[in-house]
């Protein structure tokens, strides 16, 4: 299941054009204003509860898989939900939602499509390892001001038949405006390893931004909106400044 999700992401990279597509944007109209907020991540008695940022490196594709996992208190788990209302959680594809249990050192997930995954869980206070992935407890932004500044992020994948990469940038200003840029490229190779094709695209966007709970919304100059789950994943412990954050399948680093 994870490999299928990874290659689907690569296909999206290869076909994306414009910053909204590269960000994996969801129409803001689909996000209710009063959407239920998730719990912050925690590990209690070896059992994860709440939101976690997951990373898993795939040697075969030289790529780092990144996802949001939400372990709901009722024993359900969701991967990369667009939001946390009942409707949004129910809309998560069957291969990415299911039920989870922890018995001894085993964390097991039965996905809604009938597939199962089970592996030892290695818990710590705010992180745990499971099924080759590292899970970091997620926390919401303390305030929108933590996003002010310039950030850059991207994703890439490489296989014997080709590669794809995407880079995007976002600059958030204290006056509520933002600007962003994006670039993507992909190419193929034949069995001998020679290049057979290559292509690329770029785009930009500017407008206004807002942060509400765990949801970041961008509205461009034409009034088009995109929104998604966003949260900090690293901060400067001395200054409290957010240095990395996650938004719509991209991990951004402060420039």
N, C-alpha and C positions, 0 to 999 in steps of 0.2 A: 504493500500500500504506500509506504513512504517513498519507494523508488518511483512509483507512478506519479505521485504528487510532485516529485523533484523534476521529472522530465516534462510534466505539464507546465511547470514554472519556466523551464528552458524554452518551451514553445512560445510562451507568452512573451519572453524577452525578445525572441527573434521577430515577433510580429508587432511589437509595440511601436507606437509613434506618438510623441507628445508626452508632456509630463504627467498628465492624468492617468494615461494607460500604464506608464512605467511605475507609477505609484500603486497600481492595482486599485484604483479608486472605486468607491461605491457611491451611487447617487445619494445625496444628502436627504432627499425626500423619503428614502427608505429607513431612515433612522429616526424613530420617535423622539420628540423633545424630552420626554420623561422616561427614557429607557432605563431599565433597571441597571444599577451599577454593580460590578462584580466585586468579590472579596479580594483584598490584597493577598498575595501568596504567602503560605506558611507551611511548615512541615511539623505535624504533631503526631507523636508516637509512630514515626515512620510513614505516616499517611499524608500525602500532599493535599492541600485544600486551597482554592483560590487560583489566581492568575500567575502563570509562569512564562518566562521567555526561554525557549528551547533552542539550542544549537547542536548540530550533529554533522561531523565531517565525513564526506563520502570520498574515499580514495579513488574509486573507479572514475569519478567525474571531476575530481579536483575541485569540489565545490562544498560550500558550507550551507547546509540547510538551516533555515531560521523559521521559527513558528511561534505563535502564541497558543498555549494550552490553558484552557480554563477547566479546573477540577471543581465542579459545583458541589456544594455541601450535601446534595441529595444523591451523590454517587454517580453523577453523569459527568462525562468529559467531552470537551469540544475543542477542535483545532481550528485556529484562525477564524473565529466568528466575526461577522461584520459589526456586531453589537451584542448587547446582553439582554434584550427584551425576550420574552417567551417566543415571540414570532421569529426573531432573528436567530435564536439558538435552534429552533426547530428547522430553520432553513439551511443549516449547515449540512453539507452533503453526507450521505450515510456512511461513506468511507472515513469521515472525519468527526463523527460523533458516536458516542456509545456509553457503556457503563463500565466503571472500574472498581476493582476490589483490591485490598491489600491483605495478604495472609502470610504471616511470618515475614520473610524477606522478599516475597514475590508480589509484584504489582502486575495485575492482569487487566487487560482491556478487551471487552467484547464490543466490536464496532457494529453499528446498525446494519451494515451490509453482510454480517455474518462472520467476518474475519475476526481472528483473535490474536492478541500479542501478550506475551508473558515473559518477564525477565526479573532478575534480582533488582531491588531498589536499594541504593546506597544513600541514605538520608543524612543531611547535616541540618543546621538550624534554619538556613534560608535557601539552601540549594539541595538538589539530589541528582544522582546519576541513574539513568534507566535506559535500557535498550540502545546503548551507544550514544545516548544524548545527555547533555548537561542542561539541567533546568534551574533557572535563577528566579527567585521569588520576585514578582512584579509589584510595584507601588505606583499609585497615580502621581501626577505632577502636583507639587505643593501649591503652585500658582502658575498662571499663564506666563508670567515674567521669566520663568525658567527656560522658556523656548526662545526668547529673544536672542538673535545672533544668526550666524551663517553656519550651515551644516552641509555635509556631502555624504552620499552613500551609494551602494550599488550591489549587484549580484552578477555572478558569472558561472558558467558551466562549460566543461570541455570533455569530449569523448573522442573515440577513434574516428568518428565520422564527421566531426565538426565542433564548433564552439559558439557560444553566444554570451554577450556581456551587456550590461546596462549600468549607466551611472546617472545619478540625479542629484541636484542640489536644491536647497531651500534656504531662503533668508527670511527670517521673521523680524519685523520691526515693532517697537513698543507702541507705535501709533495704530497698530492693527492691520498694517499692510504686509504683504509678502511678495517675493519674486522667486521664481524657480526655473531651472533648466534641466534638460535631459539629453542623453545621447545613448544610442544602442548600436551594436554591431553584431554580425553573425557571419559565419563562413563554414564551408564544407571541405572535406578532404577525401581523396580516393583511397583505395586499399594500400597504395604505395606511400601514402602520407602527403602527397602533393596537394596543394590548394586547388579546389575546383570552382569555388565561387565565394564571393564576399559581398556584403552590403551593410549599410548603416543608415541611421536616421537621427535627427535631433529636433528639439522643440523647446518652447519656453512658455511660461505662464506668469501672470501677475494679478494681484487683486487683494482681497482681504482674508484674514484668517481668524479663527476663534477656537478656543479650547473649552470644552464643557465636560468635566469629569474625565473619563477615559477616551473621549471622542474629540478628534481634531478635524475641523472643517475648513476647506479652502474654497473660496468663491472668486472666480476670475473676473476680469473686466467685462466679460460678456454675460455675467450672471450665472454661468455654469458652476455647479458645486460638486465637490467630491469630499467624502469624509471616511474616516476609519478609526480603528482602535489605535491609540498612541500612548506611550508611557516611557519614562526614563529607564535606561538599563545600566547607566554608569554616571557617577558624579564625582567632582573634586571634593574629597572629604574635608579639606581645609576651608574652601570657599563655599561649598554647597552648590556650586554651579554644575548644571547637567552637562556632561561632556558627550554622552551618547544617548540616543533615544530610538525607539522602534515605531514605525508607522507603515501600515499596509505592506508588509513583507520586505521592508527595507530597513536596515540598521544604519542610522545616520551618525556621523562623528562631527563634533564641533571643529570648525576650521580656525 
